[in-house]
Amino acid sequence: MRNRRLTFVNHATEAPSPRVSTDIIILDTSWTPTESDRTDLRPVRATVHEVLARAELYGELEAGLVAWADATGAVDRFAIGGTSWWYRVRMLLLWDLHERMIWSYVLDELATTDHSHIEVPGDRSALIDASQAFAASRLGVTVDVIETTIEAPAQPAWTPRRAIRRFRRRVWRRLGHPPKSSARKTMIAQRRAILDARLGTLAEQPGSVLVVASARAFQVVTENGTDRAVEPFLEPVLQELTARGTSTVTVMLTADHRDDADWRLLAEEERAIPQSMIQARRPEDEGAAKETIELAPGLDDLKVPPIVVAGTDLGPSILALARGYSGEWLVNQARWTRSAEALMRALRPSLVFLDREDSRLTWLVAAARLGIPVVAVQHGLIYPGHLGYKVHRPAGVSRPDLTCVFGRYERDVLLTSGLFPVSSVIVTGSPRIDPGLGVRASSASEREDVRNELGVGPDLRMLVVSVTHNPVAGDIYSVEMVARLLGAPMPGIHVVFKLHPLERATPPYEAVLDGLARAGGYEPPPMTSVRDIDLYRLLRAADAHLGLYSTVLTDAVVVGVPNLIAAGQAFGDLLGYVPAGVAEPVTSPNEVLAFMADPRPPDPARREAFLAAHFEPGDAAGRVADAIGRLIDLR
């Protein structure tokens, strides 16, 4: 007879009073129980480790989404004006489904035939969906959603300090000074006027290359001792174009002129337009909404195909998520496309240049409507099965006219897995770095400067650990890697966590190792987390690098730093680093310690063979600029 309750809570401090028939799971992946903690509390991380070790989730994810799309006709159902938005929607659904798959496996592991109730915090939507799907697939199981609201402490109506502030504001106004809110509004209006004038000036100079980049993804690059925040794969090409006399205008997506940090960046870039200005100037066009609603057939009539994971059907959950990207979401995409089109009509660029093309569909569609060619440059790993490039129906796909990739391997993947036309992909190399220059060793002064900045002691070896940033890749996959491989005494090692450029939250990695050290009764290693630092400067100063699904694994090969790749998860080694001999697999703290005792870089011959497949040596920025010039001339 079922009579047990499986309760999930975010933090140990939220755990309900001990109940004989309750199993309590702590979702905080950094929490590790100590002897003083209640014995009925269990960390979810241990179960997640078992799941990731045996379940090849990426393969299941790819197969599930492709089969679901075929069964629902998603390519056609998300089509507007001849372009299908399904492949963009698929990338947005990817992490949602991935997280629900993980929780389905976790529930299958934790929920026994004795459990009749599952309790889930109200702020965990993916776990709620997976729990409800789990309960629907098993008889006699119910799900209770526990609301988790944090009430703000009540503010007293009057305190001496608040009274003094009010008095000062009254005096300030009587002296003729506007309140701070008015001053702020005036400053924002001045910024808007500056940008309006800038846009007007740029509109009088047609023929520029329009560059589309996300300011949030900018990375720190050190040039001649000066740090700059740039898009590292676009900026070298922009510099080359400028040197050749080709003017550029940059659209900074995610940038807002009302944000002081963004404004400092915009003030330095006199040929840049923030996304907030495009939004403010958006043309009123109800036709966009009408056209979208008429052409998008919707999803209400679907017979839901199953996506079965660990005995749980996630098909209905994915249908509900997909519905969120129909209707009003598609209306907004049509509106944004018209906004991009209006900007292009005003600026009359000769070409659009961008990266991350899988998330730039509005710009691709707008450019295609106006007959403006688009060139894209590779920005991350390209590998077989990458859903950002894998196409199973090429009809309705909007792509750049030309995609510039780093190496021959990447070109072959796009031609086979992505079904790109042969003439639309060229090998240019990486604009960020030329591996043909050989290993660039860190100078003694640079190495000392970096280590001093990060607080690394002179007698310690510096291990750079690259981690990712979203709730799945970061809080689950990267945390599992860190806990499994570094969760033991690490004498003589300083761990530096290289955070992803998109990381905005407080990362959990130092807390994970602190918790494991407390529970194990040993001192945690010295640790530093850093996001805004030149990646190659950091790697040149490191004694070794450790990664999992990170592009930094390849960067480490380029630099020639000793390279470790985390093994032990069912899916990994995206580019075949281990067979190529350019990364040493490790599965335990002992193996990490053994490697760090004598860290050795990859064999030079094997390193050169790997780079020959993935990087074209020479002047990549010049090659991309050449390709841009040819397309402009053809137009």
N, C-alpha and C positions, 0 to 999 in steps of 0.2 A: 504493500500500500504506500502511495506517495504521501510523504508528510514532511519533507525537508524544504527549506527555503534557500535559494542561491541569491545572495545579495551582493551587488557591485556598488562600491562607493569610490569617489574620486580620491579621497585622502584618508589616512588612518584616523585622523581626528574626527572624521564624520561617521565613523563606524557606530552602529547602534549598540546598545547594551548586549552583553553576551546572551545568546539564546541557544539552548541545547540543540535545536533542530535547524540551526542556521549556519551556512558556510559563507563567510564574508571575504570578498576578493577586493583588493586595493588596486585601483586603476592607475594610480600615480606610478609611472614606470621607474621613477628614481627611488622609490621606497623599498627598503630592505628591512625585514624584521630583526630585532635584537632580542637579547634574553629578557629585557624588561617589557617587551611588547606582549600583548595578549596572544595566546597560542591559537585562537580561532581566526586570526587574521592571516591571509595568504596574499603574497604579491602576484599580480597577473603576469609579471615579466617571466617567471619560470615556465608558465604554460605557453606563453608566446614563443619562448625559445624552442620548446618541443615542436610547436606548430611549424615554425620557420625551418626547422631542421629537416622535416619530412615532406612538407607540402610545397610543390612547385607552383606557387601562386601566380607568377607572371604568365606562365603558359596557360593556366586555367583562365586567367583574366582575358588574355588575348582571344582564346578560343570561344569563351563565353560571349564577349561583346560582338565578335564577328558573326557568330551563329544567331545571336539575338537580332542583329541588324538585318541579316538575310531573312529571318522569319517574319520580321515586322515591316520590311520594306523601308527601313529608316532612311536610306539614301534619298528616296523619293519623297518621303513624308516631311523631310526637313529641307526640301528644295524651294528656292525662291528665285524667280527670274533666271532660271537656267543654272543656278549655282546651288549645290547641296551644302547645307551647314552641318550635316551629320558628322563629318570627320572632326569638326571643331567641337561639337557637342560630345563626341566620343572622348576627346581628351579631357573635357570637364567632368565626365562621368567616371573616368578611369580610377581616380583615387577614391571616389565615393564607393564604387563597387569593390575596390581592393580592400578598403577598411572593413566593409561588411563581410567579405570573404574571410578575413582574419578572425573576426568575431564569431563567425559561424563555426570555424574550426575550434576556437577557444570554448564555445558553448558545448560543442560535441565532446570535448575533453572533460569539461568540468561538471556538466549537468548529467547526473546519473538517473537511473530509473526511480530513485527515491525522491527526486525533486519535483514538487508540484507547483512551486511559485518561483519566479525570477523577478528580482527587484533591480531597477536600473535608474541611475540619476537622470533627471530630465534634460540635462545639457549635453547628453551623449546620444545624438541622433542616430549615428551609425550603429551603435550598440543596441539602441531601442529597436531599430528596424530589424537587425539580425535576430534579436531575442523574440520579436513578434513572429518573424518568419519561422524561427526554430519551434516556437509553441504551436504554430499552425501545422507543422509537420509531425508533431507528437501529440498523442492524446493525453488529456489530463494535466496539461501544463498551462499556467496563466502567467501573464506579465503585468507587473505593477510599475508604473513610472512614478518615481519619487521626485517631486519638484525640489530644486536646489536654488533657493533665492537667498542672496546675501543682502541684508538690510543695512543701509547706510546709517551710521550713528546719528542720532538726533542732534541738531544744532540748536543751541540756546538762542532765544529771540534777541537777547541783549547781553553783551559782555563789554567791559570797559574798553578792550582793544577795538571791537567793532564800532563802538560809539565814537572813539577817537578818529577812526578812518572816515566815518560819515561826516564828522565835523570838518576834517581836512578837505573832503571833496566839496562841501558847501563853500568853504573859503576860497578854494581853487576856482570855482565857477564865478564867484563874485568878483574875483580879480580879472575876469575875462578869459580864462583858459578853458577850453572845451574838456569834457570828461574823456578818459582814456578810450572809451568805446568810440566816441566821435573821432578822436585822433586816429584810431585804427581804421575806421571807415574811410577817412580822408586819405590815409596812406595807401589803402587797397585801391581806391579810385585812381590815385596817381600812378600806381603800378599798371593798372588797366589802361590808362591813357598812354603810358610809355609803350606797352605792347601793341596797342591799336596803331600807334604811329609806326612802330617797327614793322607790323604786318603790312601797312600801307606802303612803306618804303620797299619792302621785299616784293610786293606785288608789281612794282614798277621795274623789276629786274627779272623778267621771265628767263626760263632756260636753265635754272639751277637744278642740281640733283636734290630731290627731297628725301631726306634721311628720316626713317621712323625707328625710334629707339625708346625703350622703357627706362626712365630715370631711376626707378626703384631697383633695376638690375645693374646699375652702374657699379664698376669695381675700381678700387684704388690701383693706379699704375704710377710707378715712380720713374720719372724722367729727369735726368741730370740733377738728382737729389731733391726734386720737388714732387709731391704727391698730387695727383689729379684724379677726380672721379669721372670715369668715362665708360663707354661701352667698348671693351677691349678688342673686339673683332671688327668693329666699324671704324673706330677712331683712326687707326693707321691708314686706312683707305681714304678717309676724309682728308687727312694731312697730305696724302699723295695727290688727291684731286686738287686741293688748294694750291699745291706747289706747281701743278700743271696749268693753273689758271681757270679751273672749273669751279664755279661757286656752288655752295651747298646751303641748304636750309634744313634745320633739324626740328622735327616734331618730337617733343619730349612727352611721351605717354606717362601717365601717373603723376606728372609734375603739376603743381598748383601754385599760381602766382600769389595766392593768399598765405601760403606756408613760407615762413621766413627762411628756412633752410633751402627750400626749392628756389626762392627768389634770389638768394646769393648765387646759386648756380646759374639761374637765368640771366642775372645781371652781367655775369662774366661772358656769357655766350650771346653775342649781339645778333646772331642769325638763328636763334632758337625760339620756338613757339610752344608753350605748355598746353597740355591737354585741356586744362581748365578754360583756356581762351577759346578753344574749338567748341567746347560745350556751351560757353556763354554766347557764342555767335551762331549756334545751331539754328538753321532755318526752320521756321514753322512749316510742317509738311504733313498734313493729316493723310495725304495720299500714301505715305509710307506705311502707316498702320493699316489702311484699307487694303493695299496691295498684298501685304504680308498675310493678313488674315484670310484673304480670298485664295491665295496660292498655297498656303500651308494646310494640308488636309487634316492635321490634328492626329490625336492618338486615342480618342475615346472609343473607336470601333474595334480596337485591337483585341484579338485573342492572345492572351499573354503567353509567350513561349517560356518554358522553364529555364532557369539557370541554377542547377543543383550543385551545391557545395557542401560537403560533409553531411549529406542527407537533408539539407535545408534548401528549399526553393527560394532563391532571391529574385526570381523573375518579376513578381508583382512590385517588389521594392524598387527595382531598376526602372520599371515602367512609370512609377510615381515620380522618380527623380527625372526621367526623360521628359515627362509632362511639364516639369518646371522650366524646360528649355524650349517649349513651344509657346504659342500665344504671345504674351507680352514680351518675353525674352527675344523672340524672333522680330517682333515689332521694333524693339530697341536696336537690334543689329541692323535692320533696314534704315533706321534713323541715323545711326552712326555712320553707315556707309554713305548716306547722303551728305553728312557733315564732312566726311573725308573728301567726297567728290567736290563739295563746294569750296573747300580749302584749295584743292588742286586746280579748280577753275580760276581761283583768285591768283594763285602763285604761278600757274602755267609751267610746271617743272618739265624738264626734258626726260626725267627718269626717276623712279622711286627705288631707294636702296634700303634694305632692312635685314634683320636677322629674326630668329624665332618665328619663322613664317607660319608655323602651325597655329599661332595665336594672333596673326595679323590679317585675318580673312577680310575684314571690312576694308582694309587698305588695298588688298589684292583685287577685290571686286570693283572698288571705286576706280582704280587705275585701269582695269580692263575695260570698264565702260567708256573711259575717255581715251583709250588707245595709247596709254602711257606705259612703256616697258618697265618691268620690275626685275631687279637683281637682288638675290638673297645670298647671304654668306653663312656657312655652317657655324653654329655657336656651341654645340655640345657633342656628346657621343651619338654616332649613327651606327646602329647595329641591327641585324636581322630581328624582326619582331617588334621593333620600336613602333608603337601605335601612332606616333606623330607622323610617320611616313608610310606605314603599311596601308595599302589601298587594295580592296577586293573588288571595287567597281569604279573604274576611272571616270565614268560619265558624271558630269556635274562638278568635277573637282577643279577648283581654281588654284593655280600654282604660279610661282614666279616664272618669268620668261627664261631666266637663267639662274641656276643655283651653283654657287662656288663652294667646293668641298676641299677638305684638307688633303685627302689621299685617294689612291686608286681603290682601296678597300671600300671606302665610304661611297664612292661613285657606283661601284658594283651593287651595293646594297640598294641604293635608290633606283637603279635600273631594274632590279629583279623584284625586290620586296615592295618598293613604292610605285612600280610601273611608270617611272618618269620617262618621257621621250629622250632618246639618246642625245639629241642636240641640245637638251635643256640642262645638262649637267657637265661642268668642267672641273678639272683638278687644278687648283691654284696654290695649295698649301695654306697654312694658317697665317693670317695677317698679324697675329699677335707675336709670333716668334718663329725664327728660322732654325730648325734643328740641324741644318747643314753647317751651321757655324761651330758645331761640336759642343761638348760639355763646357758650360761657362761656370767655372769654379768661383765660389764666393771669395772675395778678398778678405783678408784678416780683419780689416776695419769694418766692412759691411757685416760680416758674421758677428763681430762683437757688438755692433750697433743694434742689430736685430735682437740678439739675445738680451742685451740690456733693456731694450724697449719692452720685452716680454717677461723680464724678471727671471731669466734662466741663469742659474749659477754657473760659474766657470768650470766646475768639476762634473757637471751633469751632462748626459747625452739628451739631446732634444728630439723628441718623437712628435712629428706633426701628424695629427689624425684628422682627416677630412670627413665631415659629417654633412648631412642634408637637412632640409628645413621644414617639411610639411608634417602633419600629424601621423602619416603612415611611414614615409621614408625616413623622417627624423625621429619622432617619438617612439616608433616601433623598431624599424630596421637598424637605424644607427645606434639607438640605445642598447638594443640587444647585442650588437657588435662590441660596443664599448664595455658593457658589463661582462661579457663572456671572455674577452681577450685581455682586459686590463683590470679585472676585478680581483686582484691579488697584490701582495707587496711588489712594488716596482722600484727596487733600490737603484740609485744612480740615474734615474730617468725623470726628465721634466716633460709632461704631456702638454702639448699645445693643440687645442681644438680649433681647426680652421673652419669657421662657420660659413655657411652659404651666403652669397651676396643678398639673397632675398630674406634672410633670417631677420625677424623683427621682434620676436618674443624672447623671453629669458631662456636660454638653452638649458636642458636638464643634465648635461653630461658630467659636469663637475659634481653635481648633487648625487648622481648615480655612484660615482667612485667614492665619494665621502660616505654615503650610506653603507656601501659594501665594506669599507674599511672599519666603520663603527661596529658593524655586525661581526666582522672577523677579528677585531681586536688588534689591528695594525694601523700604521700611519699611512694615509693616502699619499700618492705621489704629488709633488708640486704640479700645479695645473694653471693654465692660462687659456682663456677663450678669446679669440680675436676674429673679427670679420673684416674690418677695413685696413687691409695691408696688401701691398703688392705680392701676389701669389709667388712669383718667381724669385723675388727677393727673400721671401720666407723659406721656400724650398732650398735655395742655395745655402742658407744658414743652418738647415736641419741636418741631423745625423741620419735620419730615416723618416719615411712616410708610411702611414697605414691608412688604407681605405677599403671601401666596399663597392658601391655602385657610383662612385664619384669620378668625374672627369679628371680630378687631380691625380688619379692613378696614371693617366697618360702624361699629364704635365710632369710628373716625377720622372717618367722615362725620358722625356725631352731634356730635363735638367741633368739627369744622370744620378739622382739621389738614390740611395738604397731604398727599395720599395717592398712593402708588405701588403698582401691582399688578404682580407678576412675570408676564411673558408668555414664550412660547417653549416651554412644555410643551403637549402635545396636549390636555390637559384642564385647564380652569381657569375663572375668572370665574363663580363659582357663582350670583351674584345679578345679573349683568349690570352690574357697576360701570362698565366702560368705555363701553358704549352709553349708560348714564345720565349719563356725564360727571362721575362723582364719584371716579374714580381714573385716573391716567395710566399706561398700560402701558409697561414698560421691558423691554428684551431684552439689554442690555449694560451694562458699567460706564460707558461713555461717556454713555449716556442717563441713567444715575443721576446722574453728575457734572453733566450739563447741567441737569437738574432742580434739583439741590441748589444750583446757582449762584444760582438765583432761585426758591425754592420758593413756589408759589402755591396757595392753597386752591381747592376747586371753585367753580364759578360759583354764586352764592347761589340763583338760580332753579332750577338743575338739582339742587342739593343739596336744596332744599325739595321738589321733585317726587319725588326718591328717598325722602326721609323720609316723605312723605305715603303712599307705597305700603307702607312697611315698619314704620312706627311711628305708633301712634295717640297724639296729644299729650294732655296732661292727667295727672290723678292715676291712674296705672295701679295702684298698690298699693291705692288706695281702691276701684277697680273690681273687682279680684280679691277683696278683702275683702267687697264687696257680693255677689259671686257665691257666695262661701263661705257668707255669711249666708243667702242665699236657699235654698241646698241644705239647710242645717241646719234651717231653718224647715219646709221641705217634709217632711223626715224626721220 
